Amino acid sequence: MKKTFILCIVSALLGGLVAIALRDLPKTETRSEARESVPWKPPKPGSVPTGRIDPNAPPPAGYEDLTPEERVGVAVYENTNRSVVNITTESVQTDRMFMFERISEGEGSGSIIDRQGHVLTNFHVVDRARQVHVTLFNQKTYEAKLVGMDPETDIAVLKIDASREELFPVALGTSTRLLVGQRVFAIGNPFGLERTLTTGVISSLNRSLPRRGRRGTIKSIIQIDAAINPGNSGGPLLDSQSRMIGMNTAIASRTGESAGVGFAISVNTILRVVPQLIEDGHVLRGDIGITRVYETDSGLRIAALAPDGAAKRAGLRGFKIVRHRKRQGQYVYEYQTIDRSAADLIVAVDGKPIRSADELLDVVENKKPGEQVTVTVIRDGKKSNVTVRLDADE
């Protein structure tokens, strides 16, 4: 009787946890709800007013004592602060030993990118969140739905059901012509302090950041010295004409607070990823069909290929398994060895030297399924080129 009673209690607890989990699952839109009937495109240049800033223009009445540099900072904030939102998240962490749940809350920033209610932020801001809320400049808060996410670039897109009159899209610029020393402005919600402006300069370009919990790196990262703190993630990085040139994503710090080394994802990366997230919910990337490699001083030695994968169909070679039979008395033994010398050594892809698995991933994942890459290998002491048509990465 006691055992039956205990089993009933455990079953009730498990049933309750399942019910709570199902109730609090993040709301993900179905294709009919979330996906646009036409492919998403960023607002046309000039359709989002930036209030082009002339530091030599006469200052507003009553503010004649502002320096030209101060006028630029004021104008950037006035043009952009209503485009920045505060994102709050709620997730549930379950203690498997004691069978109880703990509510975990998080905060971050985001940018309105169109008048349909799409909000750009970092993937890590909303990762594993059961509920996400977005607070606009007017203090109105909306429940957000997850439209799409791309952990590989730390980008996510949310959607809120707000009126067009409340939505002020950020003007999207370009990260192609950025220069070290160029002045930048960051707006976000550090420590929950909404729409805080910090300023600095571009400290370096084309940095790389390791992906969170994944192999590979995020390329084309902008390094800045503007103060970035917890809560700034997902907020816009702006140039002196109020155009978004990046999204603040990480800091280098031993204390968890700003140490003058911040990083932003370039807007060119964002413009490549966001349309796919809004249309499909994820990013389609090419898959070369190489499942394992060994890094050497000369390149990547192919160890294993996916069965019927792109690389195998193209004729690339991995380690060769050699089967042997050996007779001993009246018994015949079978065993196998691996011939590593038969494997191709990758030295370049599309003419770019390859020395690590991360470098191979970076080249391939920037391609779409169906595109071709030229893999330069050394086989039997001779260099040759192999054309591989990429599959879709599952």
N, C-alpha and C positions, 0 to 999 in steps of 0.2 A: 504493500500500500504506500509506504514512504517513497519507494523508488518511483512508483507511478506518479505520485504528487510532484516529485522533483522534476521528472521528465516533462510534466505539463507546464511547470513554471518556465523551464528552459525553452520549450516550444513557444510559449507565449512571448517571451523576450525576443526570440529570433523573429517571430512574426511581426512584432512591433517595429524592430529595426528595419525589416524589409519594407514595411509600410511607410516608415519615415523616409527611407532612401528613395522610394518611388515618388513620394510626394515632393521631395526637394530636389529631384533631378533637374539640372539646368535646362531651361527652355531653349530648345534648338528648333529653328523654324523649318517647316517642310518646304519642299521646292515651290509649291504653289503659294506659300506665305512669304518666303524670304527672298527667292531669287527674282531678279528683275526680268521683265519681259524682253528688255533689250540690254546688251552688254553695257556695264557701267563704264563711264568715262569721267575723268576729272573735270571740274568746271572749266570752261574755256577761259583762256587768258583775258583778263579785263572784265569777266562776268562777276568776279568777286572783287569788290572795291578794296584797294589797299591804301588809298589815300597817299599817292606817291609823295615821297618825303624829300623836300629840298631843305637841307640844313641852313641855307642862306636866306630862306624866305622869312618875311617879317613874322615875329612871334605873335600869338594871340594877345589881344588887349589885356593888360594887367600882368603879363608874363614876359615883359621886355627884358628882364634880367636873366632869362634862361640862355645858357650857352648853346651854340649850334649842336653840340653833342647831346646835350640834355633834351633839346627839341626832338631829335631823332628818337631817343629812348621813349619819350612821352608819346610821340606819334605811333610808334610800333605798338605800344601797349594799348592805346586807344583803339587802334585799328583791329587788334587781334584778341583782346582778352575775352570777348564774348564768344569766341570760337572754342575756348578751352573749357573742358568739363571736368568735374570731380567724379571719380569712379570708386564706388565702395563695393566690396565683395563679401560674401558669407559662404563659408565652407564648413563641412562637418568632418571631424576626424574621430574615428572609432578606436577605442582601446580594446584590442582583441582579447586581452587577458581578463579584464574586469567587465567587459560587455557594456560599456557606457559610451556616450557620444559627447564630444566637446566642440562647441561652436568656435570657429576661428574667423576673425574678421581681417580684411585687408583694404588698402587704399591705393589709388593710383590716379593717373591723369589720362586725358584723351583729347582728341580734336574732332570737331564736327567737320565732315568732308563733303557733305552735300545737303540739300534741303529735303531729301527723302528720309533723313534721320540716321544716316550711317555715321558711326563713331569709330575713329581709328585709335588703337591703343596697342600696348605690348601684349604678347601672348602670356608672358609670365604674370601679368597683372590679373588675368582672369582664369589662369590655369586651375582646374579642379574646383572652380567656384560653383556652388549650387544656386546662388542667387547673385545677380549683378544689378546695381542701381547706378543711374547716371544723374548727376545734379548739374543743371544749367546755370548760367550767369544770374538768372532771375530767382535762383533758389528753388525752382521747381525740380522735383525728383521723379524720374521715370524708371520703371523696370526695364532692363535691357535684355534683348534676345541675342544669342550668339549666332552670327551669320556665317563666319568662317574663321579659321585660324591656321597659322603656318609656324609650327615650332622651330623649323629650320632657320627662319629669319626673325623669330620673336615678334611676329606681327599678328594681330587679331582685329576683326571688324565686328562691331556690335550694331544693333539697330534699336532705336527708341521711337515710340509713337507720339511725337511732339508736333505741334503745328509749325508750318513753314515760317510763320512770323517770329517764332522763337529760335530758329536755327540760323546761325551765321557761319557759313563754311569758311574755313581757313583758306587763304590763297596759296596754291601749291607752286613752288618754284622749281629750280633745278639744282642738282649738286654737281653738275658737270664742270662749271667754271669757278669753283670755290678756290680760295687761296689761303694759305697759312698767314695768320695775322689779321684776317678779315673779322670785323666785329659781328658778334652774334648775340641773340637774345633768347632766353629760355623762359617759358611760362608753364607753371604747373602748380601742384598742390603739396609741397613738402610738409610733412608732419600734419597734414590736414588743413594747412593754411591756404585757402583757395586763391587761385589765379595770382600766384606770386611771381614777380618778374626778377630774374637775375641776368646779369650781362657778363660778357667776356669776349674772348677771341678764339678763333680756330687755332688750336695748338699743333695739329698734325692732320694729315689726310691719309686715306687708304690703309687705316689700321685694320686688324683682324681681331675678332672676339671669339673665344670658344663658345660653342653652342651649349646651352644649359642641359646637362644630362644626356648629351648626344655627341657622336663623333662629328668632326668637321668644324668649320669656322664660318662666322658671318663676315663677309668681305665688305670693302668700301665703307668702313666705319669712320665717322668724323670724331676726332678727339678735340675737346674743348676745355677751357678752364673756368667757364661759368659754373657757379655753385649748383650742383645737382645733389639732392638728398632723397631719402626714402619718401615716396609719394610723388616724386617728379616723373617716374617712369611712365611713358606713354604720351607725355606732353610734347608740344612742338618746339623745335629749334628754328629760329627765324633769322632772316637777314635784315639789313637796315631798311629794306623796302617792305617789310611786313610779310614777306613770302616765306612759307615753310620750306626749309632746306633739309630737315631731318627730324627724327623722333628720338627724344632722350630715352636711353635704355639702361645705362649701367654706369657705375663709378668704380674707380680703383681706390680702395681705402682699407686701412686696417682697423678702423673704428666703426665702419658702416655709415659714416657721415662724410660730407664733402671734404676732399683733400686737394681740390683744384684739378683733378683729373677725371673728366667725364667723357661719356661716349654716346654717340647718336647714330641711329640707322639712317643712311642717306635716303633722301626723298626719291632718288631714281630707283632704288630697291623697292620702296613702297609703291611707286607707280607701276612697277612690274608685277607685284604680288597682289595688290588690292583688287584689281578687276577680276582676277581668277577667284578670289575668296568670295566676292559678292555674287559672282555668276555660278560657281560650282561648290563653294564652301571649303575648298582645299586647292592646293597648287599641284598641277601635274608636272612632274619632272622626268627627265630621261633616266633610263636604267640600262647600264652597259652589260649587265649579266655576269659580272665578276664578283664572286662571293668571298674570296679570301686571297690576300696578297701578303708577301713578305717584303719588308723594306730593306734595301741594300744600299751600299754607297753609290752604286751605278744606276739604280732605278728601282722599279717594283717588279718582283718576281711573282708571276701568276701562280697561285697554289690551287685554286679551285674555280670552276665555272658553273653557272646555273645550267641545269639540264635544258637543252633547247633554248637557252638564253641568247641575247643579241651577240655576245662575244663568241660563243660556241658556234653559232650559225655563220659568223664571219670568218671562222677559221683560226681564231686565237687558241693557244695551247696552254694548258695548266700542267700540273704534275701528272706524270703518267704512272698508272698502276700496272705493275708487271706481275703476272701470276706464274708461279713455278710449281712443278711437280717433281717430287723426289722419292725414289724407291729405296726402301730399306728392308731387305729380306722380302717377305711376302706382302708387306704393307706399302702403300703409296701415300705419301703425304703431300698436301697442297699448302702452299703459303704464298704470300705476296710481298713485294717490295715496292718502294716508290722511287721512280726515276726523276729526280729534280732537274737534271740537265736538259730534259725535253721541254721544260716550261719556257714560255716567252718572257723576256725581260722588257717591261715597258719603260721607255726613256722619255717619251713625249706624247702629248695629245694635242692635235691641231697646231703643232709646232711649238707648243709650250712645254718646257722641260718639266718632268714629273719626278719628284724624289720621295713623296710620301703619299699615304692613302688619302689624307685630307686634301692634298692638291688634286688628286684624281677626282675625288667627290666634288670639289669646287667647280671643276671644269664641266663634268657630266651633268650635275644638277642644275646648271644654268642653261641647259639645253632642254628642248621639248621632245616628247615622244615622236618618233618618226624622223627627227633630224639625224644627220650623219656626223660622225667624228672620225678623224684620221688618227689612228693609234700607231705610233712609231715603236717598233720592237726590235730587239736583237735576238735572232734565232739562228742557232748553229754558227755563231760568230759573225753573222752578217746582219746589217741593218735593213729593215724593210717596213713599208707602210701598209696597214690593214684598215680598210674602211668598214666602220661598224654603224649600222642603223639602229638607233636606240629604241628600246621598248618603253612602256609606261611603268614607272615605279609604283608598285602596289602599296 
